Amino acid sequence: MPPRLRGEAMEEFSEIKDPPKATVMLSAGHVQSGPPIEPLTRVMVYDAAEWEKFIDEWVSHCLKAKFPTVLQFSGANDRGIDIAGFADDEHLLGVWDNFQCKHYDHSIMPSEAWPEIGKMLWHSFNGHFVPPRAYYFVAPRGTGTTLTQYLANTPALKAALIEAWPKSVADKITSTETVLLEGKFAEYVDKFDFSIFKPLSTRGVIEQHRQSPYFIARFGGGLPPRPLPEGPPEVIHVDESGYVTQLLAAYADHKKEAVPDIAALKAWQPLADHFSRQRESFYHAESFRIFVRDKVEPGIFEGLQEEIYQGVVDTCGSAHFDGFARVKAVKRRV
């Protein structure tokens, strides 16, 4: 090793230590697939096709829950409208919001927003629609710092757009003409309410998507804690009347005499106790159905029901001493 030169800084070395010991128990899912990936991180790596699917899920459940009508516009003549949520029956001539959903590998920059804002100004000026109540920019990585600052400062947004108009907007509104910012159109732009233009954070969209039945399949995380089911009401509800009728028929087959109503079960305490337990089971199953129905994609719960049916149908169809024995045999299979 060569001698250290005079005045040369002393190099410092440190021993490599083992990483700290784990302080939590690992779940089976963690061991199999690694740590969970946050939804925001997942969305940021979506390609254009997957981003479109995600937006479709958000629109179909979340926006449709907020607006009586939601329409998606596409094609070269969309006039700057991407997804429109209409608050009344007047549609584009009434109260509505526009959601401009873009897919970039970066945050939306002002140069990318100017033509979209320009289209909204030009087509509303020409009476193709009234200006929306709100105009949201939506993208995987959101709006960039500069654009976000403009959107938070209406006078600055207006001034920046006007300055950029000749180079960044005039030739990008239509393919047939150059739209100059002059005359009555310039007066319209000067009086326009630029506060309608807003950013909608990707995290905000994800939180709305969390309420949809598509969230778990897309981002994982499992079902949330299930609330305790309520007990059955004293009076037989119409929703359980078919189930109760079948149970009473099974009891009648077992006793070889008529069991016209639940009051008749007082003559046989074991059957009365069984009936109470089956009503509890019915309401537990209904509670689970309602709990899962709104939290998984359409068809998932129905698929589970079909699997359960296939698991018990042969038992139900087999020979039994009576209907009550059939009921108990099927219950043992569930």
N, C-alpha and C positions, 0 to 999 in steps of 0.2 A: 504494500500500500504506500503510495507516495506521501511524503511528509506534508503536513498541513502548512500552507503559506501563512506568514505572519499577517495578522489583521483579518484573516478570513473568518467569517462567522462560524461559530461552532454549530455543527449539525446536531439536531436532536432526534433521537429515536425512541419509540415506545413499544413495549411488548404487545403483541396482538392478544387480546383477551377473548374468552368465549362470550357469545351473546348472552344477555340476561335470561334467566330461567323463566319459563311461562308462568303466568300468575292466574290463568283461567283454564277451565276445562274446555277441550275442543269438542265441538259437536260432530256427529257423523258426517253431516253435509260439509262441514269445514274441512274434515280430513279428506273427503273424496274430491272436492272441487276447489279447495283453497278458500281464502277469505272472500266474503261477498263483495261484489263490485257495486258501488253506489250507482243508482239510476242515472244521475247526471253524467257520470263518467261513461256509462254505456252509450247514452244518447250522442255524446260527442264523437264517437267513432262510427256511428251509423253511416252507411253509404246512402245515396239519394233514394234508393228503392225502400230501404228499411225506414228511413226518416218519413217517407210518404205513408207507409203503413202505420207508423206511430201516430202521425197527424190524423190519419183516417179514424183510428181508434178514439183519439181525443175528441174529434169532431162528432163522431157518431154517438157518443155517450155524453160527454161533458158539455159541449156547446148545445146539443139538442135539448139538454135539460134546462138550459138558460133561455133559449129562443124558441118561439113557436115554429119557425122555419129556418133551416140552415141550408144554403146552397153553395156548391163548389163550382167555380168558374175555371175554365181551362181553354187553351188555344190562343192564337195570335190576337184575337179581337176581344180579350177579356177586359179591356179598358182599365187595367190596373186593379181589378178586383180578383182576389184569390178565393177566400172563403168569406161568405157574407152571412151574418146572423141577423135575422129580421125580427124586430120587436113588435111589429104590427102587420096587418094585412096589406099595407101600402107598399111593402117591400122596398125597392130602390127609390121610391118616392116618399117613403115614410122614415121611421126611425130604424137605423140599422148600424151594425158595426162591421168593419172590415179587418180580416186577419190575413196579413201578407206573410205567407210562410215560405221562407227561402232555405236552400241547402247549400252552404259553403263550408269549406274546410277552415274557415276563419270567421271572426266576428264581422257583422255587416259594417261596411265602411260608408262614409257619406256619399262617395262617388257611385255606390251601388243603390243607395236610397233615393238620390235626387231624381232619376227617371221615374221611379214609382210614385213619388210625391207629385211630380210633374203631370203624370197621367191622371191622377186623381183631380188635380186642379183643372186641367184642360177639359176633361169629360164632364165634370160637374158644371163648369162654365157653360158648356154647350147643351146643358139640360138633359144629358143622358141619365143622370141620377142626381138626387140631392146629396150634398156632402154627408158622409157617415157621421154618426155621433162620436165614434172613436175609430182610429186606424192604428192597428197594432202590427209591429214588426216582430216576427217569430223566426228564430233560426237556432240550430243546435248550439252554437257558441254565442248566441245573443247579439246585441249591438255592441260595436266597439266603443272605446272610451270617448273618442271624438264625437261620434254620432249620438251617443247617450247624452253627452253634455249639450249638444244642440237640441235634442228632444226635451231636455229639461229647461231650456231657455228659449222660449218662443220667439222673441225678437232676433236672437242670434241665429236660430234655425231659418227664419224668413230671409235674413240678410245673406246668409251663406248660400241658400238656394238661388237667390236672385243673382248673386255674383257668379255662381257656377252655371247658370242657365245657358249662356251661349255655347259653351264647350261640352257640357255634360248632359243637357236636357233637350235642347231645341230639336235635335235630329233623332231623338229616341222615343218620342211620344207616339208617333205614327210612322208608317213606312212610306206614306204618300206625300208628306209635306214637312217643311221645317216650321215649327211653332215658335214664333218670336214673342217675346214678352213685351208687348206694346199695346197701345190703345186701350179699348175696354177690357181686354183680357188682363192687362197690367193693372188696371184699376181693381178688377175682381181679385187678383192675387194680393194686392196691397190690403184689401179689406178682409181677406180670408182668415178664418180662425185656425191658426197653425197649432193650437193646443190639442187638436184632435189626434195628432201624430204622437204615438207613445211606444216605448219598448215593452214587450211582454217577455219576461225572463223565462228561460228554459226550465228553471227550477219551478217557477209558477205553473207552467204547463204540466210538468210532472206531478205536482201536488194535485192538480185537477184530475189528471189521468189516474191517480191513486184511487179515486172513487169509482173508477170504471171496472167492469168485470174482466178487463184485459190486463190489468196491472200485474197480477201475480204470475200469469203465464209469461209476461215479457220481462219482468224484473226479479221474480222470485220473492223470497222472504216469508212464504207460507201465509196461512190464514191468520188474521188477528185473533186475540182471545175471544172465545165464544161466550156470550152472556148466558147466565143460567136460564133454562127454559121455564116458562110459567106452567103452573099446574092446570089441569083441565077444569073448566067451569062446572058449576053444579048442573046447569041445564045443558042438555045435549045440543051442540051447535049443528047447523045444517051441513057444515063441511065434514063432520064426522058421522053423519047419519047413515051413509052407505056402509061404513066400517062397522058401526054398531049393529045395523041390520044383519050383516053377515055373522057377527059374533053371536047374536041371539039365535040365529038359525043353527049354528054349530052346537050351542047349548041344548036347543030343542032336540036335535038329532041324538045328542048324548043321553038326554033324559027320556027320550021317546014320548014327550008330551009337549004341548005348546008352551012357548015362552014369548008371550006377545009383547012384553015391554020390560024395562029394567026393574020395575017394581016387583015383577014376578021372581026375580033372582033372590029375593029375601028368603025364599023357601030353601035355598041351597047356598049356605055361606061360602063354601069353597069356590063356587062359580061367581058369587058376588065379589069375592076378593080378587079372583082372576080378572073379572071385568074391570075392576078399578085399576089393576096393574096395566091392562091393555090400553085403557084410556090414557094413562100416563105415558106409555110407549108411543101412542099415536101423537100426542102433543110434543113429545121430545123429537120425534121424527119430523113433524111439521116445522118445529123451531129450527132444526138443522137444515131443512130444505130452504127455508126463507133466508137463513143466515148465509148459506153457500151460494144460493141462486144469483145474488147480486154481486158476488165477488169473484166469480170465475166466468170464463168465456161461455157463450151460449152453446149448449150441447154437452158440456162437461158433466154437469150434475145428472142430466138425462142418461149419459153413458154409465154413470155409477148405478143409477136405478136399474138399467138393463142388466148390468153384471150381477146385481143382487137377485133380480128376477131369474136369470139363468141358473143361479146357484140354488134356488129353492123350487123351481117349477117341477122338477122330477119328483121331489119329495111330496109336493102338493098333489101331483097326479097319481101317486102310488096308492095302493089299497090301505085303508085304515079302518079301525073298528067303527068309528063314527066321525062326525065333523069336528068334535072337540079334540079328539086324538090327532086329527089332521092339523088343526091349528097349532097344537103344542109341538108336533114334529117339525113343522115349518119354522116355528120360532127358534127351535134348537139349531137350525141350519143358518140362521141369520148371524 
